[in-house]
Amino acid sequence: MLVFSVHTAAGWLSAAFSKKGLAALTLPAETKDASIKNLEAMGISAYSSMDSLKQTNYSGFDQQLQRYFDGEPEKFEIAVDWSVFTPFRQKILKVVRDIPYGTVLSYGQVANLAGCPRANRAVGGALGSNKILIIIPCHRVIYGDGTPGGFGSGLQWKSHLLALEGLAPGPGGKYPLAEI
């Protein structure tokens, strides 16, 4: 694995790249070392560090992350290493990857779009396995009643990311679901 760290307005993020694509991305941390420790906590252990993405297939990814955390809409087109997920989780996470910036769907809506109606809880399990945060935006999936639901990195991060994308909860702490 190759590891690259980038500083954004929100802090340091670290990304791990396999030969197939992005395999893991942390949420921001206060220091580069803390960000790399977060990556290691995701199971990334044997790696080489890179100082720049310029000579790779991922040139510009660092600027995209910086713009995203500056509050600019970004659609990340970076290659993802899907082999780190089971086929079912791939199906769910590919649907989630396509949720547009500033939009939220329910676990049930994601299950339906993946062709797995009634798999709401399994959607939650798939999202819990996501190591490619932001790029596979699991923070954009909420409960069917509009409340935030869960988030492995904590609901404060989920609320922060949704606010960054211009979403604010309405009465009762509920977000408006997108129509599908």
KEBAKOL-548033 format. One record per residue (C-alpha): residue number from 1; residue in one letter; y, x, z. Coordinates in Angstrom, 1 decimal. Each point is the difference from the previous one (the first is absolute). Last residue first. Example, Ala and Ser with C-alpha at 12.3 -4.5 7.8 and 13.67 -1.06 7.14 Angstrom:
# residues 2
+-----+------+--------+--------+--------+
:  nr : rest :     yy :     xx :     zz :
+-----+------+--------+--------+--------+
:   2 :    S :   -1.1 :   13.7 :    7.1 :
:   1 :    A :   -3.4 :   -1.4 :    0.7 :
+-----+------+--------+--------+--------+
***
This chain:
# residues 180
+-----+------+--------+--------+--------+
:  nr : rest :     yy :     xx :     zz :
+-----+------+--------+--------+--------+
: 180 :    I :    8.7 :  -36.1 :   -5.6 :
: 179 :    E :    3.1 :   -1.0 :    2.0 :
: 178 :    A :    1.3 :    2.8 :    2.3 :
: 177 :    L :   -0.2 :   -0.6 :    3.7 :
: 176 :    P :    3.2 :   -0.3 :    2.0 :
: 175 :    Y :   -0.1 :    2.1 :    3.2 :
: 174 :    K :   -0.4 :   -1.6 :    3.4 :
: 173 :    G :    1.5 :    1.2 :    3.3 :
: 172 :    G :    0.3 :   -3.5 :    1.4 :
: 171 :    P :    3.0 :   -0.7 :   -2.2 :
: 170 :    G :    0.4 :    2.5 :   -2.9 :
: 169 :    P :   -1.4 :    3.5 :   -0.2 :
: 168 :    A :    2.0 :    2.5 :   -2.0 :
: 167 :    L :   -1.0 :    1.5 :   -3.3 :
: 166 :    G :    2.3 :    2.5 :   -1.8 :
: 165 :    E :   -2.6 :    2.6 :   -0.9 :
: 164 :    L :    1.1 :    2.2 :    3.0 :
: 163 :    A :   -0.4 :   -3.1 :    2.1 :
: 162 :    L :   -3.6 :   -0.3 :   -1.1 :
: 161 :    L :   -0.6 :    3.7 :    0.8 :
: 160 :    H :    1.6 :   -0.3 :    3.4 :
: 159 :    S :   -2.0 :   -3.2 :    0.9 :
: 158 :    K :   -3.2 :    1.8 :   -0.9 :
: 157 :    W :    1.0 :    3.1 :    1.9 :
: 156 :    Q :    0.8 :   -2.0 :    3.1 :
: 155 :    L :   -3.3 :   -2.0 :   -0.5 :
: 154 :    G :   -2.0 :    3.2 :    0.7 :
: 153 :    S :   -1.6 :    2.6 :   -2.2 :
: 152 :    G :   -3.2 :   -2.0 :   -0.6 :
: 151 :    F :    2.0 :   -3.1 :   -1.0 :
: 150 :    G :   -0.8 :   -3.5 :    1.1 :
: 149 :    G :    1.4 :   -3.4 :   -0.8 :
: 148 :    P :    3.7 :   -0.4 :   -0.8 :
: 147 :    T :    0.5 :   -3.7 :    0.5 :
: 146 :    G :    0.3 :   -2.1 :   -3.2 :
: 145 :    D :   -2.5 :   -2.7 :    0.9 :
: 144 :    G :   -2.5 :    1.6 :   -2.5 :
: 143 :    Y :    0.0 :    3.2 :    1.9 :
: 142 :    I :    1.6 :    3.1 :   -1.6 :
: 141 :    V :   -0.6 :    2.5 :   -2.8 :
: 140 :    R :    3.0 :    2.0 :   -1.2 :
: 139 :    H :   -0.7 :    2.8 :    2.7 :
: 138 :    C :   -3.1 :    0.6 :   -2.0 :
: 137 :    P :    2.1 :    1.8 :   -2.6 :
: 136 :    I :   -2.5 :    2.1 :   -1.9 :
: 135 :    I :    2.6 :    2.6 :   -0.9 :
: 134 :    I :    1.7 :   -0.5 :    3.3 :
: 133 :    L :   -3.1 :    1.0 :    2.0 :
: 132 :    I :   -2.8 :    1.8 :   -1.8 :
: 131 :    K :   -2.5 :    0.2 :    2.8 :
: 130 :    N :   -1.1 :   -3.7 :   -0.3 :
: 129 :    S :   -3.0 :   -0.8 :    2.1 :
: 128 :    G :    1.8 :   -2.6 :    2.1 :
: 127 :    L :    1.0 :   -1.7 :   -3.2 :
: 126 :    A :   -3.7 :   -0.4 :   -1.0 :
: 125 :    G :   -0.7 :   -1.5 :    3.5 :
: 124 :    G :    2.8 :   -2.4 :   -0.3 :
: 123 :    V :   -1.2 :   -1.1 :   -3.5 :
: 122 :    A :   -3.4 :   -0.5 :    1.6 :
: 121 :    R :    1.6 :   -2.4 :    2.5 :
: 120 :    N :    1.6 :   -2.0 :   -2.9 :
: 119 :    A :   -3.2 :   -0.1 :   -2.0 :
: 118 :    R :    0.1 :   -3.8 :   -0.5 :
: 117 :    P :    0.7 :    0.4 :   -3.7 :
: 116 :    C :   -1.3 :    3.3 :   -1.5 :
: 115 :    G :    1.4 :    0.2 :   -3.5 :
: 114 :    A :    2.4 :    2.8 :    0.8 :
: 113 :    L :    2.9 :   -2.4 :   -0.5 :
: 112 :    N :   -1.6 :   -2.5 :    2.4 :
: 111 :    A :   -0.6 :    2.7 :    2.7 :
: 110 :    V :    3.7 :    1.2 :   -0.4 :
: 109 :    Q :    1.2 :   -3.6 :    0.4 :
: 108 :    G :   -2.1 :   -0.4 :    3.1 :
: 107 :    Y :    1.3 :    3.1 :    1.7 :
: 106 :    S :    3.5 :   -1.3 :   -0.7 :
: 105 :    L :    2.4 :    1.4 :   -2.5 :
: 104 :    V :    3.3 :    1.7 :    0.5 :
: 103 :    T :    2.7 :    1.0 :   -2.5 :
: 102 :    G :    2.8 :    2.6 :    0.2 :
: 101 :    Y :   -1.7 :    2.5 :   -2.3 :
: 100 :    P :   -2.6 :   -1.7 :   -2.1 :
:  99 :    I :   -3.6 :   -0.5 :    1.0 :
:  98 :    D :   -2.0 :    2.0 :   -2.5 :
:  97 :    R :   -1.4 :    2.5 :    2.4 :
:  96 :    V :   -1.3 :   -2.9 :    2.1 :
:  95 :    V :   -2.2 :   -1.2 :   -2.9 :
:  94 :    K :   -1.3 :    3.5 :   -0.5 :
:  93 :    L :   -0.7 :    0.2 :    3.8 :
:  92 :    I :   -2.2 :   -3.1 :   -0.1 :
:  91 :    K :   -2.1 :    1.1 :   -2.9 :
:  90 :    Q :   -0.3 :    3.6 :    1.3 :
:  89 :    R :   -1.0 :   -1.4 :    3.4 :
:  88 :    F :   -2.9 :   -1.8 :   -1.7 :
:  87 :    P :   -1.0 :    3.1 :   -2.0 :
:  86 :    T :    0.0 :    2.2 :    3.1 :
:  85 :    F :    3.0 :    2.3 :    0.4 :
:  84 :    V :    0.5 :    3.8 :   -0.2 :
:  83 :    S :   -0.9 :   -0.2 :   -3.7 :
:  82 :    W :    3.3 :   -1.8 :   -0.7 :
:  81 :    D :    1.8 :    3.3 :   -0.3 :
:  80 :    V :    3.4 :   -1.4 :   -0.9 :
:  79 :    A :    2.1 :    1.1 :   -3.0 :
:  78 :    I :    3.8 :   -0.4 :    0.6 :
:  77 :    E :    1.8 :   -2.9 :   -1.6 :
:  76 :    F :    2.1 :   -0.8 :    3.1 :
:  75 :    K :    2.3 :   -3.0 :   -0.6 :
:  74 :    E :    3.1 :    0.8 :    1.9 :
:  73 :    P :    2.8 :   -2.2 :    1.3 :
:  72 :    E :    2.7 :    2.0 :    1.7 :
:  71 :    G :    0.3 :   -0.1 :    3.8 :
:  70 :    D :    0.7 :    3.7 :    0.6 :
:  69 :    F :   -3.7 :    0.2 :    1.1 :
:  68 :    Y :   -1.0 :   -1.1 :   -3.5 :
:  67 :    R :    2.4 :    2.5 :   -1.6 :
:  66 :    Q :   -1.6 :    2.9 :    2.0 :
:  65 :    L :   -3.5 :   -1.1 :   -0.8 :
:  64 :    Q :    0.9 :   -0.1 :   -3.7 :
:  63 :    Q :    1.6 :    3.4 :    0.2 :
:  62 :    D :   -3.3 :    1.4 :    1.5 :
:  61 :    F :   -2.0 :   -1.6 :   -2.8 :
:  60 :    G :    2.1 :    1.7 :   -2.6 :
:  59 :    S :   -2.6 :    2.5 :   -1.1 :
:  58 :    Y :   -3.5 :   -1.4 :    0.8 :
:  57 :    N :   -1.9 :    1.4 :   -2.9 :
:  56 :    T :    0.8 :    3.4 :    1.5 :
:  55 :    Q :    2.3 :    2.9 :   -0.7 :
:  54 :    K :    3.0 :   -1.7 :    1.6 :
:  53 :    L :   -1.8 :   -1.3 :    3.1 :
:  52 :    S :    1.4 :    2.7 :    2.2 :
:  51 :    D :   -0.8 :    1.9 :    3.2 :
:  50 :    M :   -3.8 :   -0.7 :   -0.2 :
:  49 :    S :   -2.4 :    0.3 :    2.9 :
:  48 :    S :   -3.8 :    0.5 :   -0.5 :
:  47 :    Y :   -2.5 :   -2.3 :    1.6 :
:  46 :    A :   -3.1 :   -0.4 :    2.1 :
:  45 :    S :    0.8 :   -2.6 :    2.7 :
:  44 :    I :    1.1 :   -3.4 :   -1.2 :
:  43 :    G :   -1.7 :   -2.5 :    2.3 :
:  42 :    M :    3.0 :   -2.4 :    0.5 :
:  41 :    A :    0.8 :    1.9 :    3.3 :
:  40 :    E :    0.5 :    3.1 :   -2.2 :
:  39 :    L :    2.7 :   -1.9 :   -1.9 :
:  38 :    N :    1.7 :   -1.0 :    3.3 :
:  37 :    K :   -0.2 :    3.7 :    1.0 :
:  36 :    I :    1.7 :    0.9 :   -3.4 :
:  35 :    S :    2.8 :   -2.5 :    0.9 :
:  34 :    A :    0.4 :    1.5 :    3.5 :
:  33 :    D :    0.3 :    3.5 :   -1.5 :
:  32 :    K :    2.6 :   -1.2 :   -2.5 :
:  31 :    T :    2.0 :   -1.5 :    2.8 :
:  30 :    E :    1.3 :   -3.4 :    1.1 :
:  29 :    A :   -2.7 :   -1.9 :   -1.7 :
:  28 :    P :    0.1 :   -2.3 :   -3.1 :
:  27 :    L :   -3.1 :   -2.0 :   -1.0 :
:  26 :    T :   -2.9 :    2.0 :   -1.3 :
:  25 :    L :   -1.4 :    0.2 :   -3.5 :
:  24 :    A :   -3.7 :    0.4 :   -0.9 :
:  23 :    A :   -2.2 :    0.4 :   -3.0 :
:  22 :    L :    2.5 :    0.4 :   -2.8 :
:  21 :    G :   -1.7 :    0.9 :   -3.3 :
:  20 :    K :   -3.4 :    0.8 :   -1.5 :
:  19 :    K :    0.0 :    3.8 :    0.8 :
:  18 :    S :    0.9 :   -0.9 :    3.6 :
:  17 :    F :    3.5 :   -0.3 :    1.2 :
:  16 :    A :    1.1 :   -0.2 :    3.6 :
:  15 :    A :    3.5 :   -1.3 :    0.8 :
:  14 :    S :    2.2 :    0.8 :    3.1 :
:  13 :    L :    3.1 :   -1.9 :    1.0 :
:  12 :    W :    2.9 :    1.4 :    2.0 :
:  11 :    G :    2.8 :   -2.2 :    1.3 :
:  10 :    A :    1.7 :   -3.4 :   -0.8 :
:   9 :    A :    2.7 :    1.4 :   -2.3 :
:   8 :    T :   -2.7 :    2.0 :   -1.7 :
:   7 :    H :   -1.6 :    3.4 :    0.4 :
:   6 :    V :   -3.0 :    0.8 :   -2.1 :
:   5 :    S :   -3.4 :    1.6 :    0.8 :
:   4 :    F :   -2.7 :    1.0 :   -2.5 :
:   3 :    V :   -3.7 :    0.4 :    0.5 :
:   2 :    L :   -2.6 :    1.1 :   -2.6 :
:   1 :    M :   -3.5 :   -1.1 :    0.7 :
+-----+------+--------+--------+--------+
***
